[in-house]
Amino acid sequence: MKSFLKICTIFILLLNTVLGNPEKKIVKIGLGYSGRSYDPHKHTDSSTLAITKQIYNNLFILDNENEVKGELIENYSIKNNTIEMDLKRGILFQDGEELNSEIVKKSLERNKSIPVTKVLVDPIEKLEVIDKYKLRIICTTNVDILLHNLTHSSMAIVKEDKNKKLVGTGAFKLLEWGTGQKVILEKNDNYFKGSPKIDILEFLTIPEAPNRYIALETNEIQIAYDISSIDVKAFKNSKDLEILNKLSYGTDFLSINTEKAPLNDKRLRQAISYAIDKDSMNEVIFENTSKVANSIITPNTFGYSNKEEKKYNLEKAKKIMKDYKTPIEIELWIYEDTSKYQMAQIIQANLKEIGIDVKIQTLELSSFLQLTAQGKHNALIGLWYTSTGDADYGYYPLLHNNSRGGVGNRSFYNNQRVNTLLDEARKEPVKEKRKEKYEEIQEIILDENPIIPIVYKTYNIGINKNIKGFKFNPNGNHILENIEY
């Protein structure tokens, strides 16, 4: 018998030597920008969160109907301004430690200490650990706002391992980050929703949209984020590729520094708004796949109102400009992005017709974010995702005086009525009354134009047809835990 077992063992070893280990299943994803860090609390740009979404989980997530549901939470109850939460049992971090209330409390307190995410947890007055799995949150504001805020990918629950490196509970764990140009994740076999069917995810930075399409076509990558509208047409004749496109939570906009003369003059900003031909921009750049915007927040966001915008009216713009006797020159800043440059060119041509000379300045993304946070710019073209599905995260960071600079208010706008309405909306328990306050804010912004919304972003994802289980997320942080290839 022993001789037989030895022969079997030798045979198995020889078979493994000949056949080798099974090839790992690898899926490669092309991004337009490099992820900045594997720390989701410190960077909220879409490329960073597209990656970290796979490493970490949130207490809550949004479903397809924009309703909040638990992810790490088994159940919860609300009484007045207090939320009591019961964590799911047996969830393990990637270092083997079990999720518990103390870790959650520490993670949320960390969010409070970091400026870029503090705005999301400002509603938290007090965190109380009830027991190992139960947690109480006492809010200063409407509980519904906090619940939506906790779905934001930067609200992921994190902890430090013994080497002081962040780990999460997500479907994939970090294998290699490097400079962020190439990020490698490997599957987490202990994932509480089940081990992923893909062994390795590789995120590759491919800045130009046409190059992402080519990489997809040649199978260098299997998923390409943010395919340009021009390249969408090419998918119609492809046997191997398909395009997924849906309205996102993103809005492309022109933000004007209201502290810089002469742009601190409301009437000049109104003239600029009238002079911008958004319809032509949508047609020329986005092939009419996007939708002309009338608000900072998108139609699929709570608090949106279909207020009439300032439509393109060159005569009105010229009439206002008669009050300005001296030539006006402004610098328009953009980051490296094909569509942003095209938008800047159209704005440049539009404003030339009313006597405003626009100089386009292109910056690398990190410099763009740093310098605009300091208010060095005249105007910029930006993109904001109201990723929580609630107007508070669109309006408060971009418009409230407390959010000036790096948090989001790069127009350095300060309107006491808007500040008051935003503060009141955070405390208003009745949804319809809260929506009325957001409608008034929208009217004020459409009049004063610190931010001029241009188009609602339609998100185009190119994928290999052999990819199954891809889950589209309107905030751009798509979920890859169930994909197969």
C-alpha positions in Angstrom: 0.0 0.0 0.0 2.8 2.4 0.9 4.6 1.7 -2.4 1.4 2.5 -4.2 1.0 5.8 -2.4 4.6 6.7 -3.2 4.0 6.0 -6.9 0.9 8.2 -6.9 2.7 11.0 -5.2 5.6 10.8 -7.7 3.1 10.7 -10.6 1.3 13.9 -9.3 4.6 15.7 -8.9 5.7 14.8 -12.4 2.3 15.9 -13.8 2.6 19.3 -12.1 6.1 19.7 -13.4 5.0 18.9 -17.0 1.8 20.9 -17.0 2.9 23.7 -14.7 0.5 25.7 -12.5 -2.8 26.8 -14.2 -2.4 30.2 -15.8 -3.8 33.0 -13.7 -6.8 34.8 -15.0 -5.8 38.4 -15.6 -8.0 41.4 -16.7 -6.4 44.7 -17.6 -8.2 48.0 -17.4 -7.2 51.2 -19.1 -7.6 54.5 -17.2 -7.1 58.0 -18.5 -5.2 59.2 -15.4 -3.0 57.5 -12.9 -4.3 56.7 -9.4 -2.7 59.0 -6.9 -2.7 56.8 -3.9 -4.2 53.6 -2.5 -5.5 55.7 0.4 -9.2 56.4 -0.5 -9.5 59.0 2.3 -6.8 61.3 0.9 -7.7 61.5 -2.8 -11.2 61.6 -4.3 -10.3 61.8 -8.0 -12.1 59.3 -10.1 -9.0 57.4 -11.2 -7.9 56.8 -7.6 -11.3 55.7 -6.5 -11.8 53.5 -9.6 -8.9 51.4 -8.2 -9.5 51.7 -4.4 -13.2 50.7 -4.9 -11.9 47.1 -5.5 -9.8 47.1 -2.3 -12.2 48.5 0.2 -15.9 48.4 1.1 -18.4 50.9 2.5 -20.9 50.7 5.3 -23.5 51.6 2.7 -23.9 51.6 -1.1 -26.4 53.0 -3.5 -28.6 50.6 -5.5 -29.8 51.1 -9.1 -32.8 53.2 -7.8 -30.5 55.6 -5.9 -31.6 54.1 -2.6 -29.2 53.5 0.3 -28.6 49.9 1.3 -26.1 48.2 3.6 -22.8 46.7 2.4 -20.9 46.1 5.6 -24.1 46.7 7.6 -26.5 43.9 8.3 -29.3 46.3 9.4 -29.8 49.7 10.8 -32.4 51.9 12.5 -33.0 55.6 12.6 -34.6 57.6 15.5 -34.5 61.4 15.3 -30.9 62.3 14.3 -29.4 59.0 15.5 -28.5 55.9 13.5 -27.8 52.6 15.2 -26.0 50.1 12.9 -25.4 46.4 13.2 -22.3 45.1 11.4 -22.3 41.9 9.4 -20.4 39.2 11.3 -17.4 37.3 10.1 -16.1 39.9 7.6 -12.3 39.7 7.5 -9.8 42.4 6.5 -7.1 41.4 4.1 -4.7 40.9 7.0 -7.1 38.4 8.7 -8.5 40.7 11.4 -12.3 40.7 11.7 -14.3 43.8 11.1 -15.6 45.4 14.3 -17.2 48.6 15.6 -13.9 50.0 17.0 -12.3 49.7 13.5 -15.3 51.4 11.9 -15.2 54.2 14.5 -11.5 54.8 14.0 -11.9 54.8 10.2 -14.7 57.5 10.3 -12.7 59.6 12.8 -9.8 59.4 10.3 -12.2 60.8 7.6 -13.0 63.7 9.9 -9.3 64.5 10.3 -8.6 64.8 6.5 -9.8 68.0 4.8 -10.9 66.5 1.5 -13.3 64.0 3.2 -14.2 66.0 6.2 -17.1 67.7 4.3 -18.7 64.2 4.0 -18.6 63.4 7.7 -19.3 66.9 9.0 -22.9 65.7 9.9 -21.4 63.4 12.5 -21.6 64.9 16.0 -20.6 61.7 18.0 -19.6 58.1 17.4 -20.4 55.5 20.1 -19.4 51.9 20.2 -22.2 49.8 21.7 -20.6 46.4 21.4 -18.3 44.5 19.1 -20.7 44.7 16.2 -23.0 47.6 17.1 -22.3 51.3 16.5 -24.3 54.5 17.1 -23.9 57.7 15.1 -25.4 60.9 16.4 -25.9 63.5 13.7 -26.1 67.3 13.7 -28.0 67.2 10.4 -30.5 65.3 8.4 -29.7 61.6 8.7 -30.5 61.0 5.1 -27.6 63.2 3.9 -25.1 61.3 6.1 -26.4 57.9 4.8 -25.8 59.1 1.2 -22.4 60.5 2.1 -21.4 57.2 3.6 -21.9 55.6 0.1 -19.1 57.8 -1.4 -16.1 55.6 -2.3 -13.8 57.8 -0.1 -15.9 56.8 2.9 -14.5 53.2 2.6 -13.6 51.5 5.9 -9.9 51.1 6.3 -7.4 49.9 8.9 -3.7 49.7 9.3 -2.0 46.3 9.3 1.1 45.5 11.5 3.3 47.2 8.9 1.2 50.4 9.1 -0.1 49.8 5.5 -3.8 50.3 4.8 -5.9 47.2 4.2 -9.6 46.8 3.4 -12.2 44.1 3.2 -12.6 44.3 -0.6 -12.6 41.6 -3.3 -9.0 42.4 -4.3 -5.9 43.3 -2.3 -3.0 45.5 -3.3 0.0 43.7 -4.9 1.8 46.6 -6.6 1.2 50.3 -6.8 4.5 51.9 -7.8 4.0 55.3 -9.4 0.3 54.6 -10.1 1.0 54.2 -13.8 0.5 50.4 -13.4 -1.4 49.1 -10.4 -1.7 45.4 -9.7 -4.4 43.8 -7.5 -4.8 40.2 -6.6 -8.0 38.4 -5.6 -8.9 38.1 -1.9 -9.9 34.5 -1.4 -11.5 35.4 2.0 -13.8 38.0 0.5 -17.1 37.9 2.3 -19.2 38.0 -0.8 -17.2 35.1 -2.3 -13.8 34.7 -3.9 -13.6 36.6 -7.3 -13.3 34.5 -10.5 -10.4 36.8 -11.7 -7.0 36.3 -10.1 -5.4 39.6 -11.1 -6.6 43.1 -12.0 -4.1 45.4 -13.7 -4.9 49.1 -14.0 -2.9 50.8 -16.7 -2.6 54.5 -17.4 -3.3 55.3 -21.0 -3.8 59.1 -21.2 -5.2 59.5 -24.7 -8.8 58.2 -25.3 -7.9 57.0 -28.9 -5.0 55.0 -27.5 -7.3 53.3 -25.0 -9.5 52.2 -27.8 -6.5 50.9 -29.8 -5.3 49.0 -26.7 -8.8 47.5 -26.3 -8.9 46.6 -30.0 -5.6 44.8 -29.8 -6.5 43.1 -26.6 -3.7 44.8 -24.6 -6.6 45.7 -22.2 -10.0 44.1 -21.8 -11.8 47.1 -20.3 -11.3 50.8 -21.2 -12.8 53.6 -19.1 -13.9 56.9 -20.5 -14.0 56.1 -24.2 -14.4 59.3 -26.3 -17.7 60.0 -28.1 -15.9 60.0 -31.4 -14.5 56.5 -30.8 -17.9 55.2 -29.7 -18.9 54.8 -33.4 -16.1 52.3 -34.0 -17.7 49.8 -31.6 -20.8 49.3 -33.9 -18.7 47.4 -36.4 -16.7 45.4 -33.9 -17.2 41.6 -33.4 -15.1 41.5 -30.3 -16.0 44.8 -28.5 -19.0 46.5 -27.1 -19.7 49.9 -25.6 -21.6 50.5 -22.3 -22.9 54.1 -21.9 -25.1 55.6 -19.3 -25.7 59.0 -17.7 -23.3 59.4 -14.9 -23.4 61.7 -11.8 -20.8 63.9 -13.5 -21.1 67.5 -14.8 -18.5 69.3 -16.9 -18.5 73.0 -16.0 -16.8 76.3 -16.3 -15.8 77.6 -12.9 -14.9 81.3 -12.6 -12.7 82.7 -9.8 -15.1 85.3 -8.2 -12.3 86.9 -6.3 -10.3 88.0 -9.4 -11.3 91.3 -11.1 -13.0 91.8 -13.4 -14.6 88.3 -13.0 -15.9 89.3 -9.6 -18.5 91.3 -11.5 -21.7 89.3 -11.8 -22.7 91.0 -15.1 -19.5 90.0 -16.8 -20.1 86.4 -15.7 -23.6 86.6 -17.1 -22.3 87.8 -20.4 -19.9 84.8 -20.5 -22.8 82.4 -19.7 -24.9 83.9 -22.6 -22.0 83.7 -25.0 -21.2 79.9 -24.5 -22.8 77.8 -27.2 -23.4 74.6 -25.2 -25.5 72.9 -27.9 -22.7 73.2 -30.4 -20.2 71.9 -27.9 -22.4 68.9 -27.2 -22.7 68.2 -31.0 -19.1 68.8 -32.0 -17.3 67.2 -29.0 -19.7 64.7 -27.6 -21.6 63.7 -30.8 -24.8 64.6 -28.9 -24.3 61.7 -26.6 -24.2 64.0 -23.6 -26.9 66.3 -22.4 -26.7 70.1 -22.1 -26.6 71.0 -18.4 -28.7 73.5 -16.4 -27.3 72.6 -13.0 -24.2 71.5 -11.2 -26.1 68.3 -10.2 -27.4 65.8 -12.6 -31.0 64.8 -13.3 -30.5 61.5 -11.5 -29.5 63.2 -8.3 -31.9 64.0 -5.5 -32.5 67.8 -5.3 -32.2 68.4 -9.1 -34.7 70.8 -10.6 -35.3 71.4 -14.3 -34.9 75.2 -14.1 -34.5 77.0 -17.3 -30.8 77.9 -17.9 -29.3 80.9 -19.7 -29.5 79.7 -23.3 -27.0 80.8 -25.9 -27.8 84.4 -26.7 -25.0 86.3 -28.4 -27.0 89.6 -28.6 -27.7 89.6 -24.9 -24.0 88.9 -24.2 -22.9 91.8 -26.5 -25.3 94.2 -24.9 -23.9 93.5 -21.5 -20.3 93.9 -22.8 -21.0 97.4 -24.0 -20.5 98.5 -20.3 -16.9 97.4 -20.4 -14.6 99.9 -22.2 -11.3 98.1 -21.8 -10.2 94.9 -23.5 -10.6 91.9 -21.2 -8.1 89.0 -21.1 -8.5 85.9 -19.0 -6.5 82.7 -18.6 -8.6 79.5 -18.8 -7.0 76.5 -17.1 -7.5 72.9 -18.0 -5.8 69.6 -17.1 -4.5 67.3 -19.8 -7.6 65.9 -21.4 -8.7 65.9 -25.0 -12.4 66.8 -24.4 -11.4 69.6 -21.9 -9.1 71.1 -24.5 -11.8 71.0 -27.2 -14.3 72.6 -24.7 -11.7 75.3 -24.0 -11.2 76.0 -27.7 -15.0 76.5 -28.2 -15.2 78.7 -25.2 -12.2 80.7 -26.5 -14.0 81.2 -29.9 -17.3 82.0 -28.3 -15.9 84.7 -25.9 -13.8 86.2 -28.7 -17.1 87.2 -30.3 -17.9 89.4 -27.3 -14.5 91.0 -26.9 -12.9 88.6 -24.3 -9.5 87.3 -25.2 -9.0 83.8 -23.7 -5.6 82.2 -23.2 -5.8 78.4 -22.7 -3.3 77.0 -20.2 -2.9 73.2 -19.9 -1.5 71.8 -16.7 -0.7 68.3 -15.4 -3.5 67.1 -13.2 -1.7 67.3 -9.8 -0.5 70.9 -10.6 -3.9 71.8 -11.8 -5.5 70.7 -8.5 -2.8 72.3 -6.3 -2.8 75.7 -8.0 -6.5 76.1 -8.4 -7.0 75.2 -4.8 -4.8 78.2 -4.0 -6.9 80.4 -6.3 -4.1 81.2 -8.8 -6.5 80.9 -11.8 -9.0 83.1 -13.5 -11.2 80.3 -14.7 -11.1 76.6 -15.1 -12.9 73.7 -16.8 -13.7 71.1 -14.2 -15.7 67.9 -13.7 -17.6 67.0 -10.5 -19.3 63.8 -9.7 -22.2 64.1 -7.2 -21.3 60.6 -6.3 -23.6 60.3 -3.3 -26.7 60.8 -5.4 -27.7 63.7 -3.1 -27.6 67.4 -3.9 -25.7 68.2 -0.7 -22.5 66.7 -2.1 -22.9 68.7 -5.3 -23.7 72.1 -3.8 -21.9 72.1 -0.4 -18.4 71.4 -1.6 -18.6 73.6 -4.7 -20.5 76.6 -3.3 -20.3 76.9 0.5 -17.8 79.4 1.9 -16.5 76.7 4.3 -15.4 74.6 1.3 -13.2 77.2 -0.4 -10.1 75.9 -2.2 -9.1 72.2 -2.1 -12.3 70.9 -0.7 -14.1 71.9 -3.9 -15.1 75.6 -4.0 -12.5 76.7 -6.6 -14.7 79.6 -7.7 -14.1 81.0 -4.2 -17.8 81.9 -4.2 -19.3 83.4 -1.0 -23.0 84.2 -1.0 -24.5 84.4 2.4 -28.0 83.3 1.2 -26.5 80.2 -0.5 -24.5 79.4 2.7 -27.6 79.7 4.8 -29.7 77.6 2.5 -27.1 74.9 2.4 -26.8 74.9 6.2 -30.6 74.8 6.6 -31.0 72.0 4.0 -28.6 69.9 6.1 -30.9 70.2 9.1 -34.3 69.9 7.2 -35.9 66.5 7.9 -38.6 66.8 5.3 -37.4 65.9 1.8 -39.7 68.2 -0.2 -38.7 71.2 1.9 -35.0 70.3 1.5 -35.5 70.1 -2.2 -37.1 73.6 -2.3 -33.9 75.0 -0.7 -31.8 73.3 -3.4 -34.1 74.8 -6.1 -33.5 78.3 -4.7 -29.8 77.6 -4.7 -30.0 76.6 -8.4 -31.8 79.8 -9.3 -29.2 81.9 -7.6 -26.3 80.1 -9.3 -28.0 80.4 -12.7 -28.2 84.2 -12.0 -24.8 84.8 -10.5 -22.8 82.2 -12.6 -19.8 81.4 -10.3 -20.1 78.1 -12.0 -21.5 77.6 -15.5 -22.7 74.0 -16.0 -22.0 72.8 -19.6 -22.9 69.2 -20.1 -23.9 66.2 -18.0 -21.3 63.5 -18.6 -22.4 60.3 -20.3 -19.9 57.6 -19.2 -18.6 55.4 -22.1 -17.0 52.1 -21.1 -15.5 49.9 -23.8 -15.2 46.2 -22.9 -14.2 43.0 -24.6 -17.4 40.9 -25.2 -15.8 38.0 -23.3 -16.0 40.0 -20.1 -19.1 39.1 -18.1 -20.4 40.5 -14.8 -19.2 44.1 -15.2 -21.3 46.4 -12.9 -21.7 50.0 -14.2 -21.6 52.6 -11.4 -22.8 56.2 -12.3 -20.1 57.7 -10.1 -17.4 56.2 -12.3 -16.1 53.8 -9.7 -17.3 50.6 -11.4 -17.5 47.3 -9.5 -15.3 44.5 -10.8 -15.8 41.9 -8.1 -18.1 39.7 -10.2 -16.4 39.9 -13.6 -15.4 36.8 -15.5 -13.2 36.5 -18.6 
